[in-house]
Amino acid sequence: MRKKIIWILVTIIVLLIVVGSTWKLSKHRVIPRAADRSNSIPTLYVHGWGAGARSTNSMIRYAEQHNHAKKVLTATISPKGEVSFSGYWPKNAKDPLIQVVFVNNKYANYQVTQKWFGNVLMKLQKDYHIEKYNTVSHSMGNLTTIYYQFTNGQNKQLPKLKKQVNIAGNFDGIIGIDDKPNRNVLQANGEPKLQNEYFSYLNAHRQGYPDRKVDVLNIYGNLQNGTHSDGDVTIVSARSLKYLLRDKYKTYQELEISGKKGQHSQLHENVQVDRAISQFLWP
């Protein structure tokens, strides 16, 4: 009888420990986010060199306030290219937004960063079964995403790009590094007369881009101070994108932002830009 009582007490204690542990874990548990979101087309926001979430926050906030879009995830990329998601993606999110953040935000080897960006897409494909996506890129983020497209755009096993927004893209040089104001010109066919190493590489690998399936919006700044630039990227450098994508895009639009609000970093803090992006992505 005594042994039976002891056995019952031990059993009760074990059950209490298990229940307590389960409650504690449930209190701090991470809700599983793996689910089928293949019917959604998420928009990925990619920041530029030395930047982070702050540079895309206002664009995301505008989309949430004016277009019923919803930020669902932050995709953080470690210095080794490993991707982790935070946030929650509800099934009823109509126009989901994903903020991409590079921990090593000053790494300018685009052969590497494009792979890191690809890791984000592959994880989205694995966890959420996405099939299509859009991108909004600022400054050097444009080089990361365009390198990825020229490398993987024809791969039918990967998610497909639908709409592409480029803001202040340094496709053929940056002032103070490998470009100067008023040094370069676009020729009659749209090809820049002077071409840096990145442009030359992309031009040689442009066949990797999806064939006539992507709508493109290219936004650039003009301070109207005689430099024909946004202070960091010349109009020629930004507009050279059209030549890189010649005969490849589905539709192509350009938007020039003039005056002080056309400054390189002000372009992602500009309501005119926010409005144009929203009308382009979610007409």
N, C-alpha and C positions, 0 to 999 in steps of 0.2 A: 504493500500500500504506500509506504514511504517513497519507494523508488518511483511509483506512478506519479505521486504528487510532484516530486523533483523533476520528472520528465515533462510534466505539464507546465511547470514554472519555466523551465528552460525553453520550451517551445514558445511560450508567451513572450519571453524576453527576446528571442530571436525574431519573432514576428514584429515586435515593437521596433526593433533596430531596423529591420527591412523597410517597414512602413515609414519610419522617420527618415531614413536615407532617401527613399523614393520621393517623399514630400520635399526634402531639401533640394534634390536634383531637379524636380519639376519646377521649383521656384526659380531656379537659375538656368533652366534648360534653354537651348536655342531651338526655336521652332524649325522643323525641317522645311527647307525651301525648295527642294527638288520637286518640280511639278511640270506638267505640260503647258507651255505657253506658246505653242507653235502657231496659234492664231493671232498672236500679237507681233507687232513690228517695233521693237525697242529702238530708241535713239540714244547713241553713245556720244557723250561729250568728252572731248580730249583736249587737255590744256597744253600750253607751250613750255618752252625752256624756262627753268627756274620758277615755274608757277605751280599751282595746285588747285584744290577745290575752289578756292576763292575766285579764281578767274572765270569759272563757269557757273558760279552760284546764281548770279543775277539773271543769266539767260534761262536757267532752269526755273527760277522763281517766276519769271515772266510767263513761261509756258504753262506753269501750273495755275497761275492766276487768270490767264486770258484764253487758254485753249483746252482746259479740262485735262491737261496732261498730268502725269504723276511721277515723281521721282520714286523709284522702287528699290534701286540698289546703288551702292557705291562699290566699284571694283577697284581694289587697291593692289597695285603691282609692286612686289618687293624688289630690292636691288638685284635679286637673282632671277627675276621674271616670274616668280610664283604669284598666283592670283588668289585673292580671298574676297568673298562677297560679304557685305553687311547690309542690313535692311530687310524688307519683306516685300515680296511681289504678289499682291492679291490678284486673284484670277480675273476680277472685273476691271482691272486697270486698262483703260481704253488706249491711251498713248503713253506707254511706260518710258521713263527716262532713266538712263544709267550713267552715273558720273564716274569717269575713269581717272584714277589718281596714281601717278608714278611717284614712288618714294624717292627714287634717284631721279630727280627732276632736271638734272643738268647733264644727262648722258645723251650725247648727240650722234651716236653710232646707229644710224637708222636701220642697218641690217639686223641689229640686235633688238632695237625698240619695236620694230615691226613684228618680230617674233613674239615679243611680250604682249603686244596688242592682240596678236593671233591667239595667245593663250587665253585672253579674256573671252574671245569669241568661241573657242573650243569648249571652255567651261560653261558658257551660256548654252551652247548646243547640248552638252552632256547633262547639265542640271535642269534646263528648262526647255530643251528640244526646239530652240528657236531656228527658224529657217530663213528669215529675212531681217534686215536691220538698216538703220540710217546712221550717219555720222555727222557731228558738228565739231570741227577742229579749228583751233586758233594757233597762229604762228607756227612754231616747229612741230606742233601736233599734226599739222598738215603733211609734213614729210613722213612722219611715222605711218599715218594712215594710207598715204599714196604709195609708199614703198610696199606696204602690205598688199594693196590692191594689185600692184604690178607684179607681185610675186604669187599671189593666191587667187586673183580674181576669176580665173578660169577653172578653178578647182570645184567640181560639181558636188564634192562630198562636204563642202563647208557652207555655212550660211551665206546668203546672197545679199550684196549691197543694193539698196533700192534708191535712196536719196543721199546726196553728199553735199554738205555745206562746208565751204572753205572760207576762213576769215584770216586776213593778213598773212597769206601763205608765201613763204620765202622759197619759191620754186626755182629761182635763179639768182640767189644771192641775198646777203644781208649787208646793209650799210655799216661800214666800219670793220667788216670782216673780209668779205670778198666782193663788195660792190660799193659804188659811189653814186650820189645823186647825179642825174642827167648824163651818165656815162653810157648807158645802154639804150637801145631802141628796139621796138618790134618792127620787123620787116613786113612787107606787103602781105605775106602769107601767114603772119602772126608769129613767126619764129624769131626769138631774140637774137640779135646780131652777136652778142657775147654770151657765152654759155659756161657756167661753172661746172665743177665735177659732178655735182648732184644732178643737175639738169641733164648733163650728158649721159649719165648712167640711166636716169629714168627714160630718156628719149630712146635709149637702146633697148629698154625692156618694156616698152609701153604695150606690147602685144599681150601681156598678161592681164591687162585690164578687161573687165567684163564687156562684151560686145553689145553696144547700143541698148543697154538695160538700165542705165543709171541716169537719174536726173541730177544735174549739178547746179549749185548756186555758189558763185565766187564773189566774195565781198572784200573790198580793199579800201584803203584810206588815202585821202589826198589833203594834206595840211594847207594847201594853197599858199605856200610860202616860197615857192620857187624850186623846191626840191623834187616835186612830183613824187612824193612818197608819204608814208605815214610816220616818218621819222626813223624807222628801222628797216622797212621794206619798200622798195620802189614800186611804182605802178607797173613798170615793165616786168619786174620779178613776179609780182602777184598775177598779172594777166597772162604770163607765159604758160599758165596751166592749160589754157584752151588749146595751145599748140600740142602740148603733151597728150591731150585727150582727143585730138583730131580724129574724126571718123569712128570714135569709140563710144561717145556718150549718147544717151537717148535725147535729152534736152540740155541746153546750157544757157545760164543766165549770169549776168554780171551786175554788181551794184557798187557804185562808188559813193563813199561817205566823205563829204567835204567839210573843211574847217577843223576847228579844235577837236570835235568829236570824232574826227577821222584819224586821230593819233593812235598808234599801234595798240597800246593797252586800253585805250578808251573804246576801242571797237567792240570789246566784250562787255562794256558798261553803257551801251547805247540803245535807247528805246527803238530807234529807227531800225537798227540791226535786229533787235529782238522781234519786232513786228514782221520784218521781212522773212526771218527764219520760220516763224510760226505760220505765215501765209504759205510759205514754200512747202513745209513739211506736212501741215494739216490744213489744206485749203478748204 
